[in-house]
Each structure stands twice: as structure tokens, then as C-alpha cells.
Amino acid sequence: MIEYTEHFFRGLDLWSLAVDEAFLNVSVPIDTAPSNDYYLYAISEECDKCPFTKLQRIPAGKRHTSFKIDISRRFGLRVLDRDVGRYSYDNDTNLCQFNNVQLGEFGVYDLNINPDGNCKLETAKEPVNVYLPFLTIALIAVAIVGIVRLARYGLNRSRMVRSQAASPQASAVEGESAAEENDKHETDASSQVTPKKRLQSLDTFRGIAIMLMIFVNSGGGHYWWIEHATWNGLHVADLVFPWFLFIMGVCVPISLRGQINRNVPQRAILSNIAVRSMKLFLIGLCLNSINGPSMASLRIFGVLQRFGIAYFAVSTLYLLCYEQVFQSQNRLLRANEDIFRLKKQWLLIGALTLIYLGVIFFVAEPGCPRAYFGPGGKHLWNAFPNCTGGITGYIDRSILGLAHLYQHPTARYVYDAMPFDPEGPFGCIPTVLQVFLGLQCGCTILAHSDHRQRMVRFGAWSLSLVLAAGILCGFSKNDGWIPVNKNLWSLSYVLATGSLAYLLLLLCYYTIDVKRVWSGRPFVYAGMNAIVLYVGHTVFHKMLPWHWRIGMMNTHFMLTLEALWNTVLWNLIALYLFKRRLFYNL
């Protein structure tokens, strides 16, 4: 944070700077000041194949011009002695240029311009370290844990002293009573909470996803690598949604097996699937109207809507093609029963995926190229400004209309792109594959009871999926056949996040259910009440006590602290629901 003694620097109010901002002071020697203006153009490293965009006009005859600049990402800076419009291309004659510039938060920088092109960019005031908040918060957390453990130790010692002071006979009676009471509680807990053997790793996985989602939606400390990627790429926030879908797929065969074994009619099971899917869709639609139910601009699709559609598609497909008995004398087939039992489902999912890829690669939006995966706007040097999302965006706009799409995608501000819905209808097709990868994992759990067999298969799936994703994206961010893109829900994105989901589940399964070195706490409680936490944090997102604003909230430390507070508070609510024996899984 900015110290009080550094409130002002060269007359600049440093406290007026927001997160990821710095002051840029442009200077022109008074004796060489030109009669015409200078113009600064900038380009963020996050803007792929984009022209420079006009940043600031430097008035003629003015020696110093200071302004705030966003320094969250590296950028390029270009100085021109004439106005070339909104964008500057490589064929423009520039006075000087700086590439790959990295400025720091709350710093002050001097850009000295000379008409001869000898420009210099220097640091006038050193920036702050934006990652110190992590160390500070970690130390605070360690201190809190230490105090709690010390308090528990003191309480236990106090009880022990009182127990020793009592008569041995009374102590024995109390011990027997306590033992009987504990046995009673354990019996009650086992009958009420876990009537069946439950894999703690599944709830923990889901809990990690929901806690991470709440932290991200609370701002994530305003770190760019935690927030969603602008277009291509994979940031922390881009993992949450596909992990939820994956774990939902894992639970599908586990939950349906009980109904099938009880000989519940298929029509009744399908009815339950349809009702649950419709509930998810309607809840998501209601949440979209949280800022006002304007039907003319109501966003139709969203996170829970896609949950409902994907759940209905995968569960129905699994149920209709379900094989009760797998019969084969082949040793290889028997060893991979979990895969071959789903052969019909895999064929249908594969066919659906091929149709999806065929549309993307061979059907073009009017006025746009085929197989275009870009954000439109000024991407490709402003060649296709109205082609945001390629054929995916075109289909979504045709079905829903522009007003019913998500209006504030990250690409709109970096690329000057059109509105685009990352949860639109056409992207539901690869989402079905995402859930089906989880369903395959659930079938592996059912088919193989041995820990080693399960873990080997989890690892094999993780490795296979990440290699396939790497091949599709060319092991690069922007230059492969199919980039990793959460907005488009691209095939490489599905495979990459599916690989990470298998890996995370493998780690949770090994530490929780195999070695039992971790109970899954505190995430396991959130995993048992994911739907409550999702809806609750969405509704109460801007309310006390979950969010607050006090004094200096323009630092990473305060914003990270607020996001963690919100996350911990919802986890405590999940713990309360657990104690009350209330469970509402997604």
C-alpha cells in the first residue's frame, strides 16, 4: 500500500491511483517543443494481432503531461507526431516505439520525447510489490491457526485437570457415559449423514470448485491471472465452471445406479431428470434478472442454464443406452469394462462432436472466414470487426438476438468487440462432452473398486486429454488449430480442463480416500451444499456482511482480504448446513 508520507509525488496524488494503475509523465524539452501535437498509441500484450490504439494527446508547447495508465499487463507504446485516427498500423511512421513494456503498480514513470526520435522511458518512483499481500495474508492465517490450536490445547488441559481432581469412580462413570454418548452420536451420524459409503474426495473436489468460484467472483484480489482470460488462454477463473460440470458428470452414473437397481421405471427416472434440469434452467434465468426483470434485455442463457441442458443431455443418453450386464471373454475388454460399457454413448457423443466441428470448420458467418475463432473487433488488424466468436457467435445471435446475450465479455473492452455470450446455446454441444468425460470417470469408480486401478485410470485419462488438447492448440496460446478458449468452449479447452479435473480428483482421492491424511475439510462442507452457496453468493453478492468497503480499497491487499472473507463466510454457512444435516448438491 502507499505510505502516508508518499501521498504526493511531484504534485501527483498517488492515492488517486486504483489497482494496477501508475502515473506516466510525458515530457518534451521546452527548447525543442514542436508546433504540432504528439500522440501516444498503446497495445496490450493480451490483444493478439491488433493495431495500436490511441492513448493520449500531448498538446503542443506543453512541457509536462501526466496521466494514469493501466499497467496490469505488458504493453507496447508508440509515439507519433501526427494523428492517424483511432488505430495506428505498422505502416505508420512513428517517432519512437517501446515494446514489451512492464510498469509497476503505484509507480511514476517519465517518458522523455525528443523530435529526433531519441525517446527515453525511466522510473521516477519505484512501484510496490503486488504479491506481498499473499505473504501477509498467509502470515495472518498461520497466526490465527496457531492461536486456535493454542486455545484448544489450553481448554483440553483445563478439562484434564478438572477430571483428575474428581474421584476415580466418578471419572470412570463419566468416561463410560461419554463413551456411550459418543457411540450414540457416531451411530446417529452414520445413519443420518452417510447411510452409504461416500467418497469424500468427490465432495471435496466440488467444494474446491465452489470456494474457488466464490473467491473469483468476489474479485480474486484483482489479479489478472486469477480473472477470466480475455479471449484465448487459461486462467484460474476459467477452471471453475468445467470442473463443476465434470464432477456433475461423475455423479450421474453413481446416482442413477441406485434407481436402476431398485427397478424404478425408466419413464420415472427420465421425468426426474427433466424436472431437475428445468429447475436449474429456471433458477439461472431468475438470477439473470437480479438487476431488474427487463424482458427486452433479459439474458436467456447462463451458468445454471448450461448445467441444466448438459445434465439433461448426458443423463438421458446414459440412461437410454445403459447396459445392465457387460459380457465378454476378452481379457482386454474386461479390464476396460468402464469404457466399453459406454460404447454406445461414446459413439453418439463422438458423432455429436464431429458435427459440431464440421459446423465450425466448414460453415462461415456471412462476411467472415471459415474456422474463425477470434474475438472480432480489432483482432487481425481490424479485418473482421463484426465476426466476434465466428460461427458460434453468429448462431447465438441468430437464435437469441443481440439484446439477450451477455453484454460485457472481457473481449469487448480489449478488442472493441461485439457482445458475446460465453454460455450461449451453440457452446452447449462441447459442454455435453465435458460432462460426459466426468460420467466416464464415474463409471470407472463403479467398475473398479481397487484404489490402484482407479488411480491408474485417472492418471491415464489426465495424460491422454492434455496431450490431445496440446496437439489441437499447437501447444501455443493463439496459433494452433483450435485455441484453448473458454468463451467459445472450444474442444481443446474441454480436453485441457478435463485433464486438470482428472488430475485434481486423483490428488483428492489419494490423500482423502486412500491414504486418509486429509479429511477434505474445510472444502468438503461446501461440496455438500454447492447449489445453496452458488445461488446465495449470487443473490447477496453486494450486501453486508459478505462484502464491504472501508477506507483504502484500491490495493490488492484489501481486495484479496475482502474476497477471502467472503469465501470463508460462505464456507462457514456450508458448515452450519452440514451440522443441520442439510445437503443440496449440484
N, C-alpha and C positions, 0 to 999 in steps of 0.2 A: 504494500500500500504506500501511497505518497505520504511522506512525513510532513508535519505541520510547517516546519521551517522551510520546506521546499514548495510551499503553496504557490509562490510566484517565481517565475524564472524569465528574466528579460521582459517583464511585463505580461507574460503569458500565464493565464490562470490554469495551472496543472490540474486542479480539482475539477475543472470543467470537462476533462477528458473522460470518456467512457471506456469500457473494457475494450481491449485490442485497438486502442487509438494512440496516436502520437502527434506531436506538432512538427510540421515541415515548414521551415523558414527559408523562403526563396529570396536570394539577394542578387542584385545587379550593381556592379560598380557605378558610382554616380557619374564618373567622367566618361563612361562608355555607354551610358543608358541610351538605347535607341529611340527613335521617334515612334516606332510601331510597338505593338504589344508582343509579349511572349505567350506561348500556350503550352501547358503541360498535359500530356496524354499518358495514361497508365493502362496496364493489362495485368490481371491476376493470373498466377500460375494455374489456378483452378479453371480458367477459361481456355478450353482446348481449341486451338486453331482459330483464334479470334483476333480481330483488329484492335489496335489501341483505342481507348475511349477517352474523350476529353474530360480532364480532371479539374483544371483551374486556369483562369486567365490571369496573367501577370501584367498589370497596367503599365503603360509606357511612362517612363520618368519616375516610377516609384521604386525606391531603393530596396525596401523590405516588404514582403508579402507573406504573412503567416496564416496557416490554416490547418485543420485537423485532417488526418489521413488514416484509413483503415490499414492496420499492419498485421492482421490475423494470418495472412498467407504471404508468401513471397510474391513479388510482382516486378514488372518491368516499367521503366519510366523513360519517357521520350520528351524532349524539348524542341518545339518548333517556333520559328519566328513569324509564322503566319497561321491563320485559322483555316483548317482544311475541312471543317464540318464536325459532325459528331464523332466520326471514326477516322483514324489515321492508319493507312495501309503501308506496306513495306516500300512501295514505290514513291512515297512522300519523302521529300528532302528534309531531314531533321538536323537540328543544330548539334545536339548531342543525345546520347542514349545510355541508360543503365539497365543491365539485365540481371535477373535473379537477385533482386534487392530484398534483404531481410532486415526490417526495422523492428525495434522492441517497444513493448507497451510502456506508456507514460514517458517515453524518451522525447528529446528535442533534437532535431536534425537540421543542418544547414545545407542548402543546395545553392552553390555559387555559380551563376551563369555568366559566361563571357561570350561576346559576339564572335570570337574566333573559334568557338567550339570547345574551349578548354573548361569544361564544367567539373565541379568537384562536389561530392556528397560526403559530408563529415558529421560526426556525432558531437553535438554541443552539450547534451546532458544524457548520461547513461540511463538506459531503461531499467525496469525492475525484472526480477526473475519470476515468470508467470507460473512456475511449477513449485515454488516454495509453499503454496497453500497445501499441497499434498503432504509434504513433510510435517507442516504444522498440525494439520488435522489428524495425521497418523499419530503424532505425539500426544495429542489430546485424547484420542481413542485409547491409546495404551495407558495413559494416566487414569482414565475412567474405569477401564477394566481392572487395573491394579487396585483402585480404591474399593470397587465392588468385591473383589476377591478378599481383600483385607477385612472388609466389613463382615463377610460371610465367615471368615476364619475366626474373627473375634466373637461372633454370635455362637458359633459351634463350641468354642472354648468355654463360653459362659454357660451354655447348656450342660456341658460335660461337668463343670464344677458343681453346678446345682444338682446334677444327677448323683455325683459322688457323695454329696452332703446328705442325700436321702438314705433311708435304711436299705440294706441289700434286698430285703424281702419286697419292699415297695418298688425298688428298681426292677426286680425280676418280674413283678406283676405288670409294671408299666411296660417292660420290654415285651412280655407276651401280648399285652393289649395292642402295643404298637405294631408288633409283627402281624397279629390278626387283622388289624386295621389296614396295614399295607397290603396284605394278601387280598383283602376285600376290595381295596382300591384297584389293585392290579387286575383282579377278576372283572370288576366293573369296567375298567378302561379297556380291557381286551375284548369285552363283549360289546361295548358301545362304540369304541373308536376304530378298532381293527378287527372286525369279525372274520376277515380273511387276511391271509398273509399279504402284506402290502409292500411293494418295492419303494423304500424311502427315497431312492435315487430319482425316481420319476417325479415325485412331488418336489424334491429339492431342485431338480432341473427347471421345473415350471416356476418355482419360487425365484430362482436366479433371474429368469427371464422377466417376471413381473416386477421385481425390485429394480432391475436394470432399466426397464421401461419407465417406471416412475421417476427414477433419477434423471433419465434423458429428457423426459417430458417436463421436468422441473428446471430444465436449462443445462444440466450437466456441467455447471460451473462455467458455461460459455466457452468451452474449449472446442476448437473446430473439429478435432479428430474424434470427439465424442458425438457431435451432432451428425445429422444425415449428410451423406456425400452430396455435393452439388448436382452431379449427374452420374458419371461413371465412378467406380471405386467402391470401397467397402470400409465404412467407419463403424464405430461401436454401436451407434443407434441403428444401423442397418441390420444388425444381427437379431434384434429383439423379436420382430414380427415373424420371421421364418422359423425361429426356434419355438415360438408358441404353436405355429402350425404343425411343426414336426412332432412335438410332444402330444398334440391333439391326435395326430395320426397314430402314434404309438398306443394310445389308449383305446382306439377304435376296436381292434380285434379283441383286446382284453375285456372290454365292457360288453361287446356283443356275444362273446363266447358263453357267458353266463345265461343270457336269454335263449341262445340256441340250445344249450344243454338242458334248459328247463322246458324245451319244446314249446316256447312261445310262438304263436303263429307268425309267419313271415310278414303278413299284412299288418299285424300289430306293431312289429318292430319297425317296419317302414313308416308307419304312422308316427311313432315316437321320434324317429329320425327327422321327419318332415317338420314336426311341431318344434323340436329343439332348434332346427335350422331357421325356422321362421322367427322364433323368439330372438335369436342372435341378430338377425337382419333388422327386426323392428327396433330392438334396443339401440343398435348402431344408428338407425335413422333418427331416433329420438335424440340421441346425443349430438347428432349433427345440427340440431335445431337449438342448441343450448344458448346461442347468442340471439335467438329470435326466430320464430317459425315462419319465415317468409317463403312461401311456396314457390315464388317466382325465381328464387336463387338458392333453394334448398339443395345441399349436396346429397345426392342419392346414395352413392357408394361410400364405403369407408372400411375401417379395420374389422369391426364385428360383422359387417355385411359380407366381407370376403370370407371370414370364418364360417359363416352360415352356409354360403354357397359351396365352399370347398368341403366342409363336413358332410353336407348332403350328398355331393357327388361321390366322394370316396367311400362313405359308409354304405350307400346304396349299391355301388359297384361291388364292394366286398361281399355284401350280403347276397346279392343276386347270383354271384359266381362262386359262392362258398362251396368248398369241398369238405365234407364231413370226414372222409377217410382217404388217406393217401396210400395207394398200393403200388409198390414197385420192388422188384428183387435186385435192381441195380444198386450197388453199394454207393456209388457217387450220387445217385438221385436221392437215396435215403439219407445220406449225410447232409444234403442241401434241401431237405424237405420243406423248410421255411420259404424257400424261393419257388420251388416247383409247385407247391400247393397254391401259389398265386399266379400260375402261368396264364390263366385266362385274364386275370386282372392286368397283368403286365402287358399282354398283347393289346388290350383296349387302351391302356394308358399310353403305350408306345405309339399306337395309331393316332391318338388324340394329339400327342406331342409332335408327330410328323406333320399333321395337318396344320398345327399352329406354326411350325417352322416354314411350311410351304407358303402360308399366307404372308409371313414376314419377308421372306426372301424373293417371292415372285409376284406379289401384289403391291402396287405402288399407289400412294396417295396422289391425287391429281396435282401436278406441278412439283412433285417431289421424286427423288430417285428411289429405286427399289432397294430393299435391305438397308434402309436408313435408320440408324439407331441414335441419332443425335438429338440435341435439345432444340434445334431451330434457332431463331433469333440471330445473333451474330456469329454463331458457330459456322465453321468453314468460311470465314471471312464474309459473313452475311449473305451467303449464296442462297440459303433456303430459310428465310425468316419465319415462314408460316408452316413449317414442317415439324413442329415440336412432337417428338415421340414417333415420328414416321407413321406407318400404317396403324400402329397401336393407338396413337393419339387421334388419328382420323376416325377410326371405328368408334372410339369412345365419344368423340364429339358428335358423330352422326347419330349415335344411339341416345345419348343423354342431353345433348345441346351444350353449348359453351357455358351457360349460366349455372348448370347443375354439376360442374366439375369443381375440383379443388382449385381455388383461385390463387394460392400463394406457394407454389412449389419453389424450391431453392433455385432452380434453373431460371426462374422468371427474373430474378434480381441480378444474377451473374451474367446470363446470356441475353437478357431482354427478351425472353421467350414468352410464348402464349401460355394461358392457363393449361394445366395438365394434371390429371388425377392419377396418382401412383397406385390407387386401389380401384381403378376403372374396370369395366366389365371384361374387356378382352384379356387383360392380365390375369383373370381368374383361371385361365387354362393352365399356364405353368404352375400356378398355385396349387392346383389339384395334384400335380406331380410332387410338389413339396410335401403335401400331406401324405401322399402315397409312400414316399420314402420313409416317413415315420411309421406308417402302417406296416411296412416291411420289417422295420425294427421291432414292432410289437409282435409280429408273427415269429420272429427269431426268438424273442423271450418266451413265447408259448411253446415253441417246438423244441427248444434246448433248455434243459434245467441245470446243466453243468455250468459253473461260473466261467471256466476257461473257454468252453465252446462259445458262450455268449460274447466274451471279451474279444476273442479272436475275430469273430464276425463283425463286431462293432469296428474294430481297427481296420479290417479289410475293406469294409464299406467306406470308411472315412478316407482311406488312402486312394481307393478307386475313384471316388467322387471328386476329390481335389485334383487328381491328375486329369480327369475329364474336363473339369472347369478350366484348368490351366491351358489345356490344348485349345479349347473354344475361344478363350480370350487372348491366346497367344502369349500367356504369361506377362501381359502388359495391361496398363490401365485403359488405354484408348485405341490401340492399334490392332486388336485381334478381330477374329471373325464375329464373335458375339461378346461384347464387353460385359463385365460384371456390372450390372445396373439394377438397383433396387426400384427406381422409378418405373422402368419397363418390366420389372420382374423377369429379367432375361434368363435364358436357360443356364448360362454359366453362373449367374447369381444363385439360382436354385441349387445347383450342384455344389457350389462353394459353401454356401450356408448349411446345406445338408451335411457336408463333410464335417464342418465345425460342430454341428449338432451331435453327430455320432461321436466325435471326439470328446465333447463335454459330457455326454451321457456315459461314455466309457470311464472317464475320470470319476464322476459321481458314483457310478456303480461299484467301481473298485474300492474307493475309500469308504463308502457307506454300507453297501450290502455285502461286500466280500470281506474286506479287512476290518470293517466296523471301527475304524479310527476316527470317524466323524459321524455325528448323528444327523447331519444336514441342517442343523439349526444355525442361524435363525430363518434360513430361506424356506425350510420345509413347511412352516406355518403359512407363509404367503402362497406357496404352491397349492395348498388345500383350499384356498379361497380366492383364486385368481380372478374370477368374474366379478366378485364384490369389490376387490381392490381396483380393477380396471374401471368399472363404472363409477365407483366412489371418487377416485382421484380425478377423473374427468369432470365430474359434476362440481366438486369442491376445489378445483384447481387453483382458483384465485382467492380463496377465503382463508381467514384465520381459523385454526392455528397452523394450517398446513403451509401457508405462505405468508411472508411478512416483508416489510420494507422499513429499515431503520437507518438513518444517517447515511454513511457511505456504502451504497450498494453497487458501486461501479468498479468493483475489484473482483478478481477471480476467487479470492479467499471467501468473501461474503456470499457470493453467488453459489460457490461449491458447498459452503456450510448450509445455506438455505435448502439446496437440493438434497443434501444428506439428511437434514432434519425432516423434510417431507417424506423421504424414503423410509427412515426409521419409524416415523409416526405411523405410517400405514402398516409397517411390519408389526408394530405393537397392536394395532387393531386386528390384524390377522391372528396374533397370539391370543387375543381375547376371544375371537370367534372359535379358535381351536379349543380353548378351555370350556367354552359353552357347547362344545360338540356340534358346531355348525360348519358344514363343508359345502362349498359351491364351486366345484371345479369347472374350468372351461371344457 
